[in-house]
Amino acid sequence: MNKIALVTDSSCDLPVDMLKKFDIEVIPLRLIYKEGEYRDGVDITPQQVYDRLEEEVPTTSMPSPEDIHAAFQRLEEQGYTHCIVLALSSGLNGTFNTFKVISQDFEKMKIDVIDSKGLSWVLGFLVIEAAQLIKKNIPYRTS
């Protein structure tokens, strides 16, 4: 039987309780301020970002390759046979391509990286739809 993991990036803007409910792995984007860099949702909360907006608007960057690799490694070690990655639009940054490149390092787990062509609620909606299909044990299509 297939054990399917679902991975996305923090631009999906889904609440933590929903991510936990569906066991969704979230790879954090990076927020860059003059004094340093933070992993979205890990080192800095949305409220903290909001509170700082008047003094500085951060720039963003794709997740670190190390964070992506570590997540795939962890999922593979947990016995997942398949992984669906729903990524931030490839037209906005390099997250999609980085997921694609790193996925090639994993032979035991089939990883399908999908370009959501969106972010925020668009990506979040797709992630929840995929999570519900996984929860219903819809067969994983391999073609």
TARA-V441027 format. One record per residue. N is the residue number from 1. RES is the residue in one small letter. SS is DSSP state (helix for helix, strand for strand, loop for the rest). NEAR is the number of other ideal C-beta (glycine too) atoms within 12 Angstrom. D_LAST is the distance of its C-alpha to the last C-alpha in Angstrom with 2 decimals. Layout:
BEGIN
n=[N/N]
res=[RES/RES]
ss=[SS/SS]
near=[NEAR/NEAR]
d_last=[D_LAST/D_LAST]
END
This chain:
BEGIN
n=[1/2/3/4/5/6/7/8/9/10/11/12/13/14/15/16/17/18/19/20/21/22/23/24/25/26/27/28/29/30/31/32/33/34/35/36/37/38/39/40/41/42/43/44/45/46/47/48/49/50/51/52/53/54/55/56/57/58/59/60/61/62/63/64/65/66/67/68/69/70/71/72/73/74/75/76/77/78/79/80/81/82/83/84/85/86/87/88/89/90/91/92/93/94/95/96/97/98/99/100/101/102/103/104/105/106/107/108/109/110/111/112/113/114/115/116/117/118/119/120/121/122/123/124/125/126/127/128/129/130/131/132/133/134/135/136/137/138/139/140/141/142/143]
res=[m/n/k/i/a/l/v/t/d/s/s/c/d/l/p/v/d/m/l/k/k/f/d/i/e/v/i/p/l/r/l/i/y/k/e/g/e/y/r/d/g/v/d/i/t/p/q/q/v/y/d/r/l/e/e/e/v/p/t/t/s/m/p/s/p/e/d/i/h/a/a/f/q/r/l/e/e/q/g/y/t/h/c/i/v/l/a/l/s/s/g/l/n/g/t/f/n/t/f/k/v/i/s/q/d/f/e/k/m/k/i/d/v/i/d/s/k/g/l/s/w/v/l/g/f/l/v/i/e/a/a/q/l/i/k/k/n/i/p/y/r/t/s]
ss=[loop/loop/loop/strand/strand/strand/strand/strand/strand/helix/helix/helix/loop/loop/loop/helix/helix/helix/helix/helix/helix/loop/loop/strand/strand/strand/strand/loop/loop/strand/strand/strand/strand/loop/loop/strand/strand/strand/strand/strand/loop/loop/loop/strand/loop/helix/helix/helix/helix/helix/helix/helix/loop/loop/loop/loop/loop/loop/strand/strand/strand/loop/loop/loop/helix/helix/helix/helix/helix/helix/helix/helix/helix/helix/helix/helix/helix/loop/loop/loop/loop/strand/strand/strand/strand/strand/strand/loop/loop/loop/loop/loop/loop/loop/helix/helix/helix/helix/helix/helix/helix/helix/helix/loop/loop/loop/loop/loop/loop/strand/strand/strand/strand/strand/strand/loop/loop/loop/loop/loop/helix/helix/helix/helix/helix/helix/helix/helix/helix/helix/helix/helix/helix/helix/helix/loop/loop/loop/loop/loop/loop/loop/loop]
near=[10/19/21/35/38/40/49/47/49/40/37/42/27/34/18/17/9/21/26/13/16/30/21/38/37/38/43/35/40/32/33/21/21/12/12/13/21/26/27/32/29/21/21/26/18/23/10/19/27/14/12/19/14/8/13/16/14/25/16/27/27/34/40/25/23/17/31/39/24/22/35/37/23/20/32/26/14/18/16/30/21/29/39/37/45/42/44/43/25/22/15/24/23/26/42/33/24/32/39/23/21/32/32/17/19/31/11/18/31/26/36/25/30/28/26/33/16/26/31/22/16/23/35/29/21/31/41/26/25/33/31/18/20/27/16/12/12/15/13/24/12/10/6]
d_last=[17.16/15.01/17.24/15.71/17.79/18.13/19.77/21.46/24.60/28.04/28.00/26.32/29.90/29.12/32.08/32.24/32.61/29.32/27.52/29.18/28.52/24.73/24.87/23.38/23.88/25.54/26.14/29.42/30.12/33.52/36.59/39.25/42.93/45.93/46.78/43.39/39.70/38.13/34.72/33.97/34.54/35.53/38.65/39.48/39.04/38.40/42.04/43.30/41.44/42.94/46.38/46.36/45.31/48.91/49.71/46.51/43.09/40.59/38.05/34.50/32.27/28.75/28.29/29.55/27.16/29.03/28.22/24.47/24.59/26.81/24.54/21.47/23.94/25.37/22.10/21.16/24.73/24.44/21.77/18.66/15.52/13.21/14.42/13.64/16.08/17.42/19.83/22.89/22.63/22.29/25.22/27.54/27.29/25.40/23.75/20.17/20.70/22.42/19.63/17.22/19.87/20.79/17.31/17.34/20.31/18.48/16.98/17.44/15.43/11.84/12.65/10.80/13.64/13.92/16.99/18.80/21.13/23.87/25.97/28.32/27.95/24.95/22.97/24.64/23.64/19.90/20.35/22.24/19.78/16.97/19.62/20.60/17.16/17.01/20.60/19.91/17.43/14.68/11.83/9.28/5.80/3.80/0.00]
END
